[in-house]
């Protein structure tokens, strides 16, 4: 069976898992494979779950150092159902694209990118209180990187303030939990030592 025949048998989960796995492994893909899988994505595009689209977007950027605007468009079209991890991953992925490459994108793709960044930041602001520490860190990293390197990026100051405040609060709470655990462990070890002495 030829590679393109195998790819044509892939469902959306197979495609997303394959690209994510290859990216996680740090593999390189040749242009024939990339073109075949990209064509197949367009064929089965409506069957993708949101998480699969986000994972594909991340995977392609990691494998090819290229933003897949067809995937970004699909993600933006589903912005209302994104969770904080989806938003953080999409923002983080977008921030990895070198500014030299961004300048070469078509005006249509740059407009999509601008729109996506506004919508994604607004969505993360709505989801901020449910975001975990990793989502907060990835989002802040993405915002910082894009603020430094991208003339097309407009930072949402309210989002940054909310995420910084949440990060500080989470660090404080996590510190209190660690202290409580240490105290419990200390008490348990003293109790065990007292038991041993008897």
N, C-alpha and C positions, 0 to 999 in steps of 0.2 A: 504494500500500500504506500502510495506516495504521501509526502508530508502534507500537501494541500488537501488530499482526500481525508486524512486524519483530522485536519483542522476543520473541514466542513462538517465533520460529525460532532464537533464540540458544541455543547450548550453554553449558556452564559456563565454558569459557575465554572465549567471546565476552562473557559477562556480566562476568566478572572484569576482562578487559582494558578494556571500555567504562567501567566505574566507576573503575578505577584511572587510566585516561587522563584522564577528565573531572576527577578530583580533582587530578591532577598539573598540569593546565592551569589550575586554579583556577576552573573553571566552576561555575555554579549550575544546579541541576536543579529543575524545577517538581514540584509534588506529584503530578501525574498520572503523570509519568515515574517518579518514585520509587515510587509505589504499584504501578504496572504491573511494574516490575522486581523489587520486593520479592515480589510475588505469584508471579512467574515463578521467582524463587529458591526459593521454597517448593515449587513444582511439580517442579523438577529438582534439589532439594537434595542428594539422595544421590549425584549424579554429580560433585560438586565435589571437586577435589584439595585437600589441606590448604593449600597455598600460595595457591590461588585464594580460599579462605575468608578467609585472613589478609589478602590484598589487598583483598577486598571490605569486610572489617571496617574497615580503614584508610581506604579510599575513601569509604565512607558517613559515617564520622565527619568526615572532611575536608570533604565536600560539604554535609552537613546538620547538623553539630555534634551528632549524636545517635549514641549507641551502639546498634548493632543486636544485641539480645540473642539473637535466633534464630541469628545467625552466631557470637556468642560461645559459645553452648551447643554448637554443632557443633565449634568449635575445641577447647573443653574436653573434649569426648567423644573427641578425637583427640590428647590431650596426650602420649601415649606416642610418637607419631610426629613430633612437632614438632622442628625443628632450632633452633639458637640464634637464627637470624635471625627465624624465625616467632615465637618466644617474645618476643624483644626488640621486634618490631613490634607484637605484641598488647599487651604491657605499655605501650609508648609511646603507642599509640592510646588505651588505656583512661585513661591519665593526662591526656590532652587534654580529657576531658569536664569542663566546669566543675562545681565542687561544688554550685552552686545547682541545676543540672539533676539531679545525682545524687540530691539530696534529694527530687526529685519522682518518682523511679522507684518502681515497685511494690515491695513487700517481697519478692516472689518474685525480681524482677530484682536487687535489692540482695544477696540471699542468693547468687544465681548469681555476681554480681560478686565477692563475698567469697571464694567457693569457687574461682573462676577465678584470682584473685590469689594464693591460697595454692598452688594447683597449678602455676601458671606460674612462680612464684618457685622452687618445689622443682625443677621441670624445668630451669630455668636453672642452678641449683646443680649439677645432674647434668651439664649441658652446658658449664659455665663454661670448662673447659680448651680446648674446641674453638671457643669464641666469638672472633670477630674484634674489632678495636678499636671498630668502629661498633656492634656488638651490645652490647658492654660499656658504651659511652657512652650508648646509647639506654636500656638497662636501668637504669643508675645515674640518668639523668635522670628516668625514669619513677618510680623509687622515691623520689627526692628530692621530686618534685612531689606525689606522692600522700601522702607523709609530712607535707607542709606543708598540704595542702588537704583531706584526706579523713579523716573520723573513722572510716570503716569499714575503712580500710586498716591491715593489720598487717605491718610490715616484717620480712623475714627477715634478721636480723643476720648469720648465717653467709654468706648470699649476698652481702651488701654487702662483708663482709670479704674474701671470695674474689675478687670482681670488682675491688676496689680493689688488692689484691695483684697480680692479673693485669695490671691497667692499668699499674701501676708497673713490673712486669717487662717488659711490652711496650714501654713508653716507653724503658726502659733498653736493651733489645735493639735497638730501632729507632735509638736514638742511636748505638749502636756500629756499626750497619750504615752509617749516614750518614757517620760518621767514617772507616770503612774505604773507602767509595766515594770520599770526598774525597781520601784518601791515594792510592788507585789513580789517580784522575784527575790528581792532582798529579804522581805519578811518570810517568804517560803524557805529560803536557805537557812535563816536563823531558826525557824521552826524545825527544820530537818536536823540541824545541828543539835538542838535541844533534845529532840527525840533520840538521837544517837547517844547522847550523854547519859540518858536514863538507861 
